[in-house]
Structures are given as structure tokens and as C-alpha cells.
Amino acid sequence: MGLVDFNTLLFDPVYTVLGEAATLTLDDTAGTAANLSAIDETAGVELLEGPSIATIRPAATVRTSELAEKGIAVADLANAALTLNGKDWTVISHHYLPTPKGEVQAQIRLILEES
């Protein structure tokens, strides 16, 4: 018996129900852009910044598998532009959200700043 396929059993239904259409444009000379599904957390999520200092920041969550399908490397997310729910954002940082399958079937929380 193999491991659980989190994309099929968990993430696909979640992104079908909660995901919003988004456009991610990388900060590269080619202006690489991709349409993808993102969970809108721009109302703010709690992040630990520094030693036990919690901050509320706007964010969006995307799947690494969808980024890979679109040819986008996680390393290229810095300063990317994200259009989500009719608003433009800049990705100021990102981090992985843990899953048992590791980075291949993970989610990435994009920390955003209004453009």
C-alpha cells in the first residue's frame, strides 16, 4: 500500500471549493506569467517574525504541484506580482506549509504586500 496522495484526496477538493483564480507574474526579464488557483488569505494570517513576535500579514496559499505544472520554480517567487480577487500584490517572502509528502506535494504561503 502506497502513501496517501495529498494532492488528489486533500488539496484538489480544498482548492476547488476555496481556491480563487489568480495570476502570478514573476519578476524576470521575460515577464513569465501563469494562471493558477490560490487560497485568499489577504485578510491576514499570523506569522512569527523574530523571537516569538507574532504579526498579521496578508497572504495567499498555492500548491507546489501547480507551480511545477506551470514551470515556476519556488526560488523565483521573490518579488513576483500576484493578482487575486481584482487586487494586485507583490510577493515579499514565502514559506512551505508542512505536509507528510514533503515539498513535492506541499503548499506554499506567499506573504504579500499591496502593489
Biopython code that builds the backbone (N, CA, C, O; Angstrom):
import numpy as np
from Bio.PDB.StructureBuilder import StructureBuilder

atoms = [
    (1, "MET", "N", (0.836, -1.174, 0.000)),
    (1, "MET", "CA", (0.000, 0.000, 0.000)),
    (1, "MET", "C", (0.883, 1.239, 0.000)),
    (1, "MET", "O", (1.806, 1.348, 0.806)),
    (2, "GLY", "N", (0.598, 2.179, -0.910)),
    (2, "GLY", "CA", (1.399, 3.389, -1.045)),
    (2, "GLY", "C", (0.970, 4.477, -0.071)),
    (2, "GLY", "O", (0.008, 4.327, 0.682)),
    (3, "LEU", "N", (1.698, 5.549, -0.111)),
    (3, "LEU", "CA", (1.374, 6.694, 0.727)),
    (3, "LEU", "C", (0.146, 7.414, 0.195)),
    (3, "LEU", "O", (-0.211, 7.257, -0.972)),
    (4, "VAL", "N", (-0.488, 8.188, 1.030)),
    (4, "VAL", "CA", (-1.670, 8.950, 0.656)),
    (4, "VAL", "C", (-1.284, 10.028, -0.356)),
    (4, "VAL", "O", (-0.280, 10.717, -0.179)),
    (5, "ASP", "N", (-2.070, 10.171, -1.403)),
    (5, "ASP", "CA", (-1.859, 11.221, -2.400)),
    (5, "ASP", "C", (-2.592, 12.477, -1.927)),
    (5, "ASP", "O", (-3.790, 12.628, -2.168)),
    (6, "PHE", "N", (-1.876, 13.369, -1.261)),
    (6, "PHE", "CA", (-2.491, 14.555, -0.687)),
    (6, "PHE", "C", (-3.057, 15.494, -1.747)),
    (6, "PHE", "O", (-4.051, 16.175, -1.493)),
    (7, "ASN", "N", (-2.444, 15.545, -2.932)),
    (7, "ASN", "CA", (-2.996, 16.398, -3.981)),
    (7, "ASN", "C", (-4.402, 15.964, -4.359)),
    (7, "ASN", "O", (-5.311, 16.791, -4.438)),
    (8, "THR", "N", (-4.584, 14.682, -4.592)),
    (8, "THR", "CA", (-5.877, 14.175, -5.038)),
    (8, "THR", "C", (-6.920, 14.165, -3.925)),
    (8, "THR", "O", (-8.056, 14.595, -4.128)),
    (9, "LEU", "N", (-6.535, 13.675, -2.757)),
    (9, "LEU", "CA", (-7.510, 13.483, -1.689)),
    (9, "LEU", "C", (-7.780, 14.729, -0.846)),
    (9, "LEU", "O", (-8.874, 14.872, -0.300)),
    (10, "LEU", "N", (-6.822, 15.617, -0.733)),
    (10, "LEU", "CA", (-6.981, 16.772, 0.146)),
    (10, "LEU", "C", (-6.947, 18.095, -0.615)),
    (10, "LEU", "O", (-7.907, 18.865, -0.570)),
    (11, "PHE", "N", (-5.844, 18.359, -1.313)),
    (11, "PHE", "CA", (-5.670, 19.677, -1.899)),
    (11, "PHE", "C", (-6.609, 19.951, -3.067)),
    (11, "PHE", "O", (-7.128, 21.062, -3.169)),
    (12, "ASP", "N", (-6.850, 18.980, -3.958)),
    (12, "ASP", "CA", (-7.752, 19.232, -5.088)),
    (12, "ASP", "C", (-9.142, 19.670, -4.615)),
    (12, "ASP", "O", (-9.646, 20.680, -5.107)),
    (13, "PRO", "N", (-9.789, 18.947, -3.672)),
    (13, "PRO", "CA", (-11.101, 19.412, -3.204)),
    (13, "PRO", "C", (-11.047, 20.776, -2.497)),
    (13, "PRO", "O", (-11.941, 21.603, -2.678)),
    (14, "VAL", "N", (-10.019, 21.004, -1.710)),
    (14, "VAL", "CA", (-9.906, 22.281, -0.996)),
    (14, "VAL", "C", (-9.764, 23.436, -1.979)),
    (14, "VAL", "O", (-10.428, 24.461, -1.831)),
    (15, "TYR", "N", (-8.908, 23.278, -2.974)),
    (15, "TYR", "CA", (-8.703, 24.355, -3.944)),
    (15, "TYR", "C", (-9.900, 24.497, -4.888)),
    (15, "TYR", "O", (-10.134, 25.582, -5.421)),
    (16, "THR", "N", (-10.660, 23.414, -5.103)),
    (16, "THR", "CA", (-11.879, 23.509, -5.904)),
    (16, "THR", "C", (-12.919, 24.360, -5.187)),
    (16, "THR", "O", (-13.610, 25.158, -5.820)),
    (17, "VAL", "N", (-13.035, 24.198, -3.879)),
    (17, "VAL", "CA", (-14.038, 24.932, -3.106)),
    (17, "VAL", "C", (-13.547, 26.314, -2.693)),
    (17, "VAL", "O", (-14.274, 27.294, -2.849)),
    (18, "LEU", "N", (-12.330, 26.410, -2.169)),
    (18, "LEU", "CA", (-11.832, 27.663, -1.599)),
    (18, "LEU", "C", (-10.896, 28.449, -2.516)),
    (18, "LEU", "O", (-10.642, 29.631, -2.285)),
    (19, "GLY", "N", (-10.394, 27.801, -3.536)),
    (19, "GLY", "CA", (-9.422, 28.465, -4.410)),
    (19, "GLY", "C", (-10.047, 29.560, -5.257)),
    (19, "GLY", "O", (-11.199, 29.462, -5.678)),
    (20, "GLU", "N", (-9.279, 30.584, -5.494)),
    (20, "GLU", "CA", (-9.676, 31.707, -6.344)),
    (20, "GLU", "C", (-8.723, 31.770, -7.527)),
    (20, "GLU", "O", (-7.544, 31.438, -7.405)),
    (21, "ALA", "N", (-9.237, 32.196, -8.665)),
    (21, "ALA", "CA", (-8.378, 32.369, -9.834)),
    (21, "ALA", "C", (-7.382, 33.484, -9.554)),
    (21, "ALA", "O", (-7.750, 34.549, -9.058)),
    (22, "ALA", "N", (-6.127, 33.233, -9.872)),
    (22, "ALA", "CA", (-5.069, 34.213, -9.628)),
    (22, "ALA", "C", (-4.089, 34.177, -10.795)),
    (22, "ALA", "O", (-3.975, 33.173, -11.499)),
    (23, "THR", "N", (-3.391, 35.278, -10.984)),
    (23, "THR", "CA", (-2.330, 35.349, -11.980)),
    (23, "THR", "C", (-1.045, 35.707, -11.268)),
    (23, "THR", "O", (-0.973, 36.713, -10.562)),
    (24, "LEU", "N", (-0.021, 34.875, -11.458)),
    (24, "LEU", "CA", (1.284, 35.092, -10.852)),
    (24, "LEU", "C", (2.251, 35.489, -11.947)),
    (24, "LEU", "O", (2.433, 34.748, -12.913)),
    (25, "THR", "N", (2.880, 36.661, -11.809)),
    (25, "THR", "CA", (3.845, 37.152, -12.790)),
    (25, "THR", "C", (5.191, 37.279, -12.104)),
    (25, "THR", "O", (5.335, 38.021, -11.133)),
    (26, "LEU", "N", (6.175, 36.553, -12.612)),
    (26, "LEU", "CA", (7.500, 36.551, -11.994)),
    (26, "LEU", "C", (8.238, 37.840, -12.293)),
    (26, "LEU", "O", (7.975, 38.511, -13.291)),
    (27, "ASP", "N", (9.163, 38.173, -11.413)),
    (27, "ASP", "CA", (9.996, 39.357, -11.562)),
    (27, "ASP", "C", (11.233, 38.988, -12.372)),
    (27, "ASP", "O", (12.359, 39.058, -11.880)),
    (28, "ASP", "N", (11.001, 38.592, -13.626)),
    (28, "ASP", "CA", (12.116, 38.236, -14.500)),
    (28, "ASP", "C", (12.037, 39.067, -15.775)),
    (28, "ASP", "O", (11.041, 39.751, -16.007)),
    (29, "THR", "N", (13.050, 39.014, -16.580)),
    (29, "THR", "CA", (13.086, 39.837, -17.784)),
    (29, "THR", "C", (12.045, 39.412, -18.814)),
    (29, "THR", "O", (11.640, 40.220, -19.650)),
    (30, "ALA", "N", (11.606, 38.153, -18.766)),
    (30, "ALA", "CA", (10.618, 37.665, -19.724)),
    (30, "ALA", "C", (9.189, 37.971, -19.289)),
    (30, "ALA", "O", (8.264, 37.836, -20.090)),
    (31, "GLY", "N", (8.991, 38.382, -18.037)),
    (31, "GLY", "CA", (7.639, 38.641, -17.539)),
    (31, "GLY", "C", (6.802, 37.375, -17.510)),
    (31, "GLY", "O", (5.618, 37.403, -17.845)),
    (32, "THR", "N", (7.407, 36.268, -17.112)),
    (32, "THR", "CA", (6.728, 34.976, -17.062)),
    (32, "THR", "C", (5.479, 35.071, -16.195)),
    (32, "THR", "O", (5.546, 35.523, -15.052)),
    (33, "ALA", "N", (4.334, 34.644, -16.741)),
    (33, "ALA", "CA", (3.072, 34.709, -16.007)),
    (33, "ALA", "C", (2.354, 33.365, -16.100)),
    (33, "ALA", "O", (2.506, 32.628, -17.074)),
    (34, "ALA", "N", (1.569, 33.064, -15.069)),
    (34, "ALA", "CA", (0.793, 31.830, -15.048)),
    (34, "ALA", "C", (-0.511, 32.069, -14.309)),
    (34, "ALA", "O", (-0.554, 32.765, -13.295)),
    (35, "ASN", "N", (-1.569, 31.479, -14.840)),
    (35, "ASN", "CA", (-2.856, 31.481, -14.141)),
    (35, "ASN", "C", (-2.883, 30.256, -13.239)),
    (35, "ASN", "O", (-2.559, 29.150, -13.671)),
    (36, "LEU", "N", (-3.271, 30.458, -11.980)),
    (36, "LEU", "CA", (-3.337, 29.349, -11.048)),
    (36, "LEU", "C", (-4.418, 29.604, -10.015)),
    (36, "LEU", "O", (-5.052, 30.660, -10.014)),
    (37, "SER", "N", (-4.623, 28.649, -9.148)),
    (37, "SER", "CA", (-5.615, 28.742, -8.088)),
    (37, "SER", "C", (-4.897, 29.037, -6.778)),
    (37, "SER", "O", (-3.899, 28.396, -6.452)),
    (38, "ALA", "N", (-5.414, 30.020, -6.020)),
    (38, "ALA", "CA", (-4.800, 30.393, -4.750)),
    (38, "ALA", "C", (-5.880, 30.540, -3.690)),
    (38, "ALA", "O", (-7.008, 30.932, -3.992)),
    (39, "ILE", "N", (-5.539, 30.229, -2.473)),
    (39, "ILE", "CA", (-6.448, 30.462, -1.358)),
    (39, "ILE", "C", (-6.166, 31.864, -0.835)),
    (39, "ILE", "O", (-5.048, 32.171, -0.421)),
    (40, "ASP", "N", (-7.189, 32.705, -0.857)),
    (40, "ASP", "CA", (-7.063, 34.107, -0.471)),
    (40, "ASP", "C", (-7.021, 34.226, 1.045)),
    (40, "ASP", "O", (-8.000, 33.940, 1.734)),
    (41, "GLU", "N", (-5.883, 34.648, 1.546)),
    (41, "GLU", "CA", (-5.714, 34.898, 2.972)),
    (41, "GLU", "C", (-5.256, 36.339, 3.186)),
    (41, "GLU", "O", (-4.538, 36.644, 4.138)),
    (42, "THR", "N", (-5.691, 37.224, 2.271)),
    (42, "THR", "CA", (-5.224, 38.605, 2.314)),
    (42, "THR", "C", (-5.824, 39.393, 3.476)),
    (42, "THR", "O", (-5.377, 40.506, 3.751)),
    (43, "ALA", "N", (-6.817, 38.848, 4.157)),
    (43, "ALA", "CA", (-7.312, 39.488, 5.381)),
    (43, "ALA", "C", (-6.256, 39.412, 6.469)),
    (43, "ALA", "O", (-6.314, 40.163, 7.443)),
    (44, "GLY", "N", (-5.297, 38.518, 6.316)),
    (44, "GLY", "CA", (-4.177, 38.424, 7.240)),
    (44, "GLY", "C", (-4.076, 37.072, 7.910)),
    (44, "GLY", "O", (-5.082, 36.467, 8.281)),
    (45, "VAL", "N", (-2.857, 36.611, 8.059)),
    (45, "VAL", "CA", (-2.554, 35.389, 8.799)),
    (45, "VAL", "C", (-1.487, 35.733, 9.832)),
    (45, "VAL", "O", (-0.696, 36.657, 9.643)),
    (46, "GLU", "N", (-1.479, 34.982, 10.914)),
    (46, "GLU", "CA", (-0.494, 35.221, 11.964)),
    (46, "GLU", "C", (0.820, 34.558, 11.589)),
    (46, "GLU", "O", (0.857, 33.372, 11.262)),
    (47, "LEU", "N", (1.888, 35.323, 11.638)),
    (47, "LEU", "CA", (3.226, 34.833, 11.334)),
    (47, "LEU", "C", (4.143, 35.171, 12.491)),
    (47, "LEU", "O", (4.017, 36.232, 13.102)),
    (48, "LEU", "N", (5.062, 34.274, 12.789)),
    (48, "LEU", "CA", (6.079, 34.577, 13.793)),
    (48, "LEU", "C", (7.260, 35.219, 13.093)),
    (48, "LEU", "O", (7.884, 34.620, 12.217)),
    (49, "GLU", "N", (7.555, 36.437, 13.491)),
    (49, "GLU", "CA", (8.690, 37.167, 12.921)),
    (49, "GLU", "C", (9.636, 37.506, 14.054)),
    (49, "GLU", "O", (9.309, 38.310, 14.926)),
    (50, "GLY", "N", (10.783, 36.907, 14.042)),
    (50, "GLY", "CA", (11.728, 37.121, 15.125)),
    (50, "GLY", "C", (11.382, 36.213, 16.296)),
    (50, "GLY", "O", (10.546, 35.319, 16.171)),
    (51, "PRO", "N", (12.011, 36.440, 17.407)),
    (51, "PRO", "CA", (11.791, 35.568, 18.568)),
    (51, "PRO", "C", (10.415, 35.807, 19.197)),
    (51, "PRO", "O", (10.236, 36.723, 19.999)),
    (52, "SER", "N", (9.465, 34.979, 18.823)),
    (52, "SER", "CA", (8.115, 34.976, 19.411)),
    (52, "SER", "C", (7.350, 36.286, 19.250)),
    (52, "SER", "O", (6.594, 36.674, 20.141)),
    (53, "ILE", "N", (7.536, 36.962, 18.135)),
    (53, "ILE", "CA", (6.763, 38.167, 17.863)),
    (53, "ILE", "C", (5.794, 37.833, 16.737)),
    (53, "ILE", "O", (6.215, 37.594, 15.605)),
    (54, "ALA", "N", (4.517, 37.814, 17.037)),
    (54, "ALA", "CA", (3.502, 37.477, 16.038)),
    (54, "ALA", "C", (3.061, 38.749, 15.312)),
    (54, "ALA", "O", (2.882, 39.802, 15.925)),
    (55, "THR", "N", (2.892, 38.629, 14.005)),
    (55, "THR", "CA", (2.466, 39.723, 13.161)),
    (55, "THR", "C", (1.367, 39.217, 12.239)),
    (55, "THR", "O", (1.385, 38.058, 11.826)),
    (56, "ILE", "N", (0.420, 40.073, 11.918)),
    (56, "ILE", "CA", (-0.626, 39.729, 10.953)),
    (56, "ILE", "C", (-0.229, 40.325, 9.600)),
    (56, "ILE", "O", (0.011, 41.528, 9.490)),
    (57, "ARG", "N", (-0.162, 39.478, 8.582)),
    (57, "ARG", "CA", (0.210, 39.918, 7.237)),
    (57, "ARG", "C", (-0.729, 39.301, 6.210)),
    (57, "ARG", "O", (-1.215, 38.187, 6.405)),
    (58, "PRO", "N", (-0.989, 40.017, 5.113)),
    (58, "PRO", "CA", (-1.770, 39.418, 4.032)),
    (58, "PRO", "C", (-0.976, 38.301, 3.368)),
    (58, "PRO", "O", (0.245, 38.382, 3.233)),
    (59, "ALA", "N", (-1.696, 37.250, 2.953)),
    (59, "ALA", "CA", (-1.025, 36.095, 2.361)),
    (59, "ALA", "C", (-1.957, 35.405, 1.365)),
    (59, "ALA", "O", (-3.149, 35.701, 1.291)),
    (60, "ALA", "N", (-1.386, 34.494, 0.616)),
    (60, "ALA", "CA", (-2.131, 33.593, -0.264)),
    (60, "ALA", "C", (-1.392, 32.265, -0.239)),
    (60, "ALA", "O", (-0.176, 32.228, -0.051)),
    (61, "THR", "N", (-2.125, 31.181, -0.428)),
    (61, "THR", "CA", (-1.508, 29.858, -0.415)),
    (61, "THR", "C", (-1.679, 29.206, -1.773)),
    (61, "THR", "O", (-2.773, 29.209, -2.337)),
    (62, "VAL", "N", (-0.595, 28.647, -2.300)),
    (62, "VAL", "CA", (-0.604, 27.958, -3.594)),
    (62, "VAL", "C", (0.035, 26.589, -3.424)),
    (62, "VAL", "O", (0.733, 26.340, -2.441)),
    (63, "ARG", "N", (-0.204, 25.708, -4.381)),
    (63, "ARG", "CA", (0.356, 24.353, -4.334)),
    (63, "ARG", "C", (1.647, 24.274, -5.139)),
    (63, "ARG", "O", (1.744, 24.836, -6.230)),
    (64, "THR", "N", (2.641, 23.569, -4.590)),
    (64, "THR", "CA", (3.887, 23.389, -5.327)),
    (64, "THR", "C", (3.664, 22.592, -6.605)),
    (64, "THR", "O", (4.331, 22.834, -7.612)),
    (65, "SER", "N", (2.737, 21.648, -6.573)),
    (65, "SER", "CA", (2.482, 20.837, -7.771)),
    (65, "SER", "C", (1.940, 21.698, -8.909)),
    (65, "SER", "O", (2.293, 21.477, -10.068)),
    (66, "GLU", "N", (1.093, 22.671, -8.599)),
    (66, "GLU", "CA", (0.562, 23.544, -9.647)),
    (66, "GLU", "C", (1.641, 24.490, -10.162)),
    (66, "GLU", "O", (1.697, 24.773, -11.358)),
    (67, "LEU", "N", (2.497, 24.981, -9.271)),
    (67, "LEU", "CA", (3.612, 25.816, -9.729)),
    (67, "LEU", "C", (4.503, 25.020, -10.677)),
    (67, "LEU", "O", (4.918, 25.531, -11.718)),
    (68, "ALA", "N", (4.800, 23.766, -10.319)),
    (68, "ALA", "CA", (5.650, 22.916, -11.165)),
    (68, "ALA", "C", (5.002, 22.672, -12.524)),
    (68, "ALA", "O", (5.683, 22.701, -13.549)),
    (69, "GLU", "N", (3.684, 22.432, -12.540)),
    (69, "GLU", "CA", (2.971, 22.233, -13.803)),
    (69, "GLU", "C", (3.096, 23.454, -14.707)),
    (69, "GLU", "O", (3.138, 23.320, -15.930)),
    (70, "LYS", "N", (3.155, 24.644, -14.111)),
    (70, "LYS", "CA", (3.243, 25.895, -14.869)),
    (70, "LYS", "C", (4.686, 26.288, -15.159)),
    (70, "LYS", "O", (4.936, 27.313, -15.793)),
    (71, "GLY", "N", (5.641, 25.472, -14.695)),
    (71, "GLY", "CA", (7.047, 25.743, -14.950)),
    (71, "GLY", "C", (7.629, 26.829, -14.058)),
    (71, "GLY", "O", (8.607, 27.474, -14.435)),
    (72, "ILE", "N", (7.046, 27.041, -12.883)),
    (72, "ILE", "CA", (7.522, 28.076, -11.973)),
    (72, "ILE", "C", (8.284, 27.430, -10.819)),
    (72, "ILE", "O", (7.758, 26.565, -10.120)),
    (73, "ALA", "N", (9.514, 27.856, -10.634)),
    (73, "ALA", "CA", (10.338, 27.362, -9.529)),
    (73, "ALA", "C", (10.046, 28.179, -8.275)),
    (73, "ALA", "O", (9.859, 29.394, -8.348)),
    (74, "VAL", "N", (10.009, 27.523, -7.146)),
    (74, "VAL", "CA", (9.754, 28.203, -5.872)),
    (74, "VAL", "C", (10.793, 29.306, -5.646)),
    (74, "VAL", "O", (10.467, 30.357, -5.095)),
    (75, "ALA", "N", (12.017, 29.076, -6.060)),
    (75, "ALA", "CA", (13.085, 30.068, -5.889)),
    (75, "ALA", "C", (12.813, 31.361, -6.645)),
    (75, "ALA", "O", (13.405, 32.393, -6.329)),
    (76, "ASP", "N", (11.922, 31.325, -7.644)),
    (76, "ASP", "CA", (11.628, 32.508, -8.461)),
    (76, "ASP", "C", (10.457, 33.332, -7.935)),
    (76, "ASP", "O", (10.054, 34.296, -8.586)),
    (77, "LEU", "N", (9.904, 32.984, -6.783)),
    (77, "LEU", "CA", (8.716, 33.679, -6.281)),
    (77, "LEU", "C", (8.993, 35.060, -5.696)),
    (77, "LEU", "O", (8.076, 35.877, -5.607)),
    (78, "ALA", "N", (10.220, 35.339, -5.299)),
    (78, "ALA", "CA", (10.542, 36.640, -4.705)),
    (78, "ALA", "C", (10.202, 37.772, -5.666)),
    (78, "ALA", "O", (10.581, 37.741, -6.837)),
    (79, "ASN", "N", (9.492, 38.761, -5.164)),
    (79, "ASN", "CA", (9.097, 39.963, -5.906)),
    (79, "ASN", "C", (8.141, 39.694, -7.063)),
    (79, "ASN", "O", (7.940, 40.561, -7.913)),
    (80, "ALA", "N", (7.553, 38.503, -7.105)),
    (80, "ALA", "CA", (6.561, 38.212, -8.137)),
    (80, "ALA", "C", (5.305, 39.036, -7.860)),
    (80, "ALA", "O", (5.033, 39.407, -6.718)),
    (81, "ALA", "N", (4.554, 39.313, -8.906)),
    (81, "ALA", "CA", (3.281, 40.020, -8.766)),
    (81, "ALA", "C", (2.167, 38.991, -8.757)),
    (81, "ALA", "O", (2.191, 38.043, -9.542)),
    (82, "LEU", "N", (1.193, 39.166, -7.880)),
    (82, "LEU", "CA", (0.048, 38.266, -7.800)),
    (82, "LEU", "C", (-1.216, 39.100, -7.903)),
    (82, "LEU", "O", (-1.423, 40.027, -7.120)),
    (83, "THR", "N", (-2.059, 38.769, -8.871)),
    (83, "THR", "CA", (-3.363, 39.400, -8.976)),
    (83, "THR", "C", (-4.372, 38.398, -8.460)),
    (83, "THR", "O", (-4.500, 37.297, -8.996)),
    (84, "LEU", "N", (-5.099, 38.788, -7.403)),
    (84, "LEU", "CA", (-6.019, 37.889, -6.717)),
    (84, "LEU", "C", (-7.252, 38.681, -6.316)),
    (84, "LEU", "O", (-7.147, 39.695, -5.627)),
    (85, "ASN", "N", (-8.418, 38.220, -6.746)),
    (85, "ASN", "CA", (-9.680, 38.892, -6.437)),
    (85, "ASN", "C", (-9.666, 40.368, -6.830)),
    (85, "ASN", "O", (-10.154, 41.226, -6.094)),
    (86, "GLY", "N", (-9.101, 40.645, -7.998)),
    (86, "GLY", "CA", (-9.111, 42.000, -8.539)),
    (86, "GLY", "C", (-8.130, 42.962, -7.895)),
    (86, "GLY", "O", (-8.198, 44.166, -8.145)),
    (87, "LYS", "N", (-7.228, 42.464, -7.080)),
    (87, "LYS", "CA", (-6.256, 43.318, -6.406)),
    (87, "LYS", "C", (-4.851, 42.844, -6.730)),
    (87, "LYS", "O", (-4.612, 41.645, -6.872)),
    (88, "ASP", "N", (-3.919, 43.786, -6.848)),
    (88, "ASP", "CA", (-2.536, 43.462, -7.174)),
    (88, "ASP", "C", (-1.671, 43.454, -5.915)),
    (88, "ASP", "O", (-1.740, 44.354, -5.079)),
    (89, "TRP", "N", (-0.849, 42.398, -5.811)),
    (89, "TRP", "CA", (0.016, 42.204, -4.658)),
    (89, "TRP", "C", (1.427, 41.909, -5.133)),
    (89, "TRP", "O", (1.631, 41.494, -6.274)),
    (90, "THR", "N", (2.399, 42.121, -4.259)),
    (90, "THR", "CA", (3.783, 41.726, -4.509)),
    (90, "THR", "C", (4.169, 40.684, -3.465)),
    (90, "THR", "O", (3.895, 40.851, -2.277)),
    (91, "VAL", "N", (4.807, 39.609, -3.918)),
    (91, "VAL", "CA", (5.265, 38.550, -3.014)),
    (91, "VAL", "C", (6.560, 39.038, -2.360)),
    (91, "VAL", "O", (7.580, 39.194, -3.031)),
    (92, "ILE", "N", (6.510, 39.278, -1.041)),
    (92, "ILE", "CA", (7.708, 39.770, -0.356)),
    (92, "ILE", "C", (8.506, 38.631, 0.271)),
    (92, "ILE", "O", (9.706, 38.766, 0.506)),
    (93, "SER", "N", (7.837, 37.502, 0.542)),
    (93, "SER", "CA", (8.532, 36.303, 1.010)),
    (93, "SER", "C", (7.570, 35.119, 0.891)),
    (93, "SER", "O", (6.404, 35.281, 0.531)),
    (94, "HIS", "N", (8.072, 33.954, 1.196)),
    (94, "HIS", "CA", (7.237, 32.754, 1.136)),
    (94, "HIS", "C", (7.828, 31.687, 2.060)),
    (94, "HIS", "O", (9.004, 31.733, 2.419)),
    (95, "HIS", "N", (6.987, 30.737, 2.431)),
    (95, "HIS", "CA", (7.485, 29.588, 3.182)),
    (95, "HIS", "C", (6.572, 28.382, 2.937)),
    (95, "HIS", "O", (5.397, 28.520, 2.598)),
    (96, "TYR", "N", (7.150, 27.214, 3.121)),
    (96, "TYR", "CA", (6.403, 25.970, 2.935)),
    (96, "TYR", "C", (5.476, 25.730, 4.110)),
    (96, "TYR", "O", (5.831, 26.002, 5.257)),
    (97, "LEU", "N", (4.289, 25.220, 3.823)),
    (97, "LEU", "CA", (3.403, 24.717, 4.859)),
    (97, "LEU", "C", (3.623, 23.209, 4.904)),
    (97, "LEU", "O", (3.645, 22.568, 3.853)),
    (98, "PRO", "N", (3.783, 22.636, 6.062)),
    (98, "PRO", "CA", (4.180, 21.230, 6.152)),
    (98, "PRO", "C", (3.099, 20.254, 5.684)),
    (98, "PRO", "O", (1.911, 20.441, 5.944)),
    (99, "THR", "N", (3.543, 19.223, 4.995)),
    (99, "THR", "CA", (2.699, 18.077, 4.634)),
    (99, "THR", "C", (3.558, 16.822, 4.774)),
    (99, "THR", "O", (4.783, 16.893, 4.671)),
    (100, "PRO", "N", (2.932, 15.692, 5.005)),
    (100, "PRO", "CA", (3.701, 14.451, 5.149)),
    (100, "PRO", "C", (4.440, 14.040, 3.875)),
    (100, "PRO", "O", (5.381, 13.251, 3.955)),
    (101, "LYS", "N", (4.050, 14.545, 2.712)),
    (101, "LYS", "CA", (4.683, 14.158, 1.452)),
    (101, "LYS", "C", (5.880, 15.046, 1.102)),
    (101, "LYS", "O", (6.506, 14.844, 0.061)),
    (102, "GLY", "N", (6.205, 16.013, 1.942)),
    (102, "GLY", "CA", (7.353, 16.873, 1.678)),
    (102, "GLY", "C", (7.050, 17.965, 0.664)),
    (102, "GLY", "O", (5.890, 18.290, 0.411)),
    (103, "GLU", "N", (8.092, 18.518, 0.097)),
    (103, "GLU", "CA", (7.963, 19.683, -0.771)),
    (103, "GLU", "C", (7.303, 19.392, -2.117)),
    (103, "GLU", "O", (6.779, 20.309, -2.749)),
    (104, "VAL", "N", (7.318, 18.143, -2.565)),
    (104, "VAL", "CA", (6.744, 17.813, -3.873)),
    (104, "VAL", "C", (5.231, 18.023, -3.885)),
    (104, "VAL", "O", (4.687, 18.525, -4.869)),
    (105, "GLN", "N", (4.549, 17.647, -2.811)),
    (105, "GLN", "CA", (3.104, 17.834, -2.707)),
    (105, "GLN", "C", (2.807, 18.742, -1.511)),
    (105, "GLN", "O", (2.066, 18.367, -0.602)),
    (106, "ALA", "N", (3.384, 19.914, -1.526)),
    (106, "ALA", "CA", (3.223, 20.845, -0.417)),
    (106, "ALA", "C", (2.436, 22.067, -0.857)),
    (106, "ALA", "O", (2.061, 22.217, -2.020)),
    (107, "GLN", "N", (2.206, 22.917, 0.099)),
    (107, "GLN", "CA", (1.620, 24.224, -0.177)),
    (107, "GLN", "C", (2.664, 25.271, 0.192)),
    (107, "GLN", "O", (3.514, 25.051, 1.055)),
    (108, "ILE", "N", (2.579, 26.400, -0.473)),
    (108, "ILE", "CA", (3.491, 27.497, -0.177)),
    (108, "ILE", "C", (2.645, 28.701, 0.205)),
    (108, "ILE", "O", (1.741, 29.093, -0.533)),
    (109, "ARG", "N", (2.936, 29.277, 1.344)),
    (109, "ARG", "CA", (2.254, 30.505, 1.751)),
    (109, "ARG", "C", (3.069, 31.667, 1.216)),
    (109, "ARG", "O", (4.243, 31.831, 1.548)),
    (110, "LEU", "N", (2.424, 32.471, 0.382)),
    (110, "LEU", "CA", (3.042, 33.677, -0.162)),
    (110, "LEU", "C", (2.708, 34.836, 0.766)),
    (110, "LEU", "O", (1.533, 35.112, 1.007)),
    (111, "ILE", "N", (3.707, 35.510, 1.283)),
    (111, "ILE", "CA", (3.492, 36.680, 2.131)),
    (111, "ILE", "C", (3.454, 37.886, 1.186)),
    (111, "ILE", "O", (4.368, 38.101, 0.390)),
    (112, "LEU", "N", (2.383, 38.660, 1.293)),
    (112, "LEU", "CA", (2.093, 39.685, 0.292)),
    (112, "LEU", "C", (2.176, 41.097, 0.842)),
    (112, "LEU", "O", (2.092, 41.337, 2.047)),
    (113, "GLU", "N", (2.343, 42.021, -0.094)),
    (113, "GLU", "CA", (2.322, 43.445, 0.185)),
    (113, "GLU", "C", (1.530, 44.084, -0.949)),
    (113, "GLU", "O", (1.681, 43.688, -2.104)),
    (114, "GLU", "N", (0.692, 45.063, -0.638)),
    (114, "GLU", "CA", (-0.089, 45.708, -1.694)),
    (114, "GLU", "C", (0.855, 46.374, -2.701)),
    (114, "GLU", "O", (1.851, 46.994, -2.328)),
    (115, "SER", "N", (0.518, 46.230, -3.973)),
    (115, "SER", "CA", (1.341, 46.863, -5.022)),
    (115, "SER", "C", (0.993, 48.316, -5.143)),
    (115, "SER", "O", (1.573, 49.023, -5.968)),
]
sb = StructureBuilder()
sb.init_structure("model")
sb.init_model(0)
sb.init_chain("A")
sb.init_seg("    ")
for serial, (resi, resn, name, xyz) in enumerate(atoms, 1):
    if name == "N":
        sb.init_residue(resn, " ", resi, " ")
    sb.init_atom(name, np.array(xyz, "f"), 0.0, 1.0, " ", f" {name:<3s}", serial, name[0])
structure = sb.get_structure()
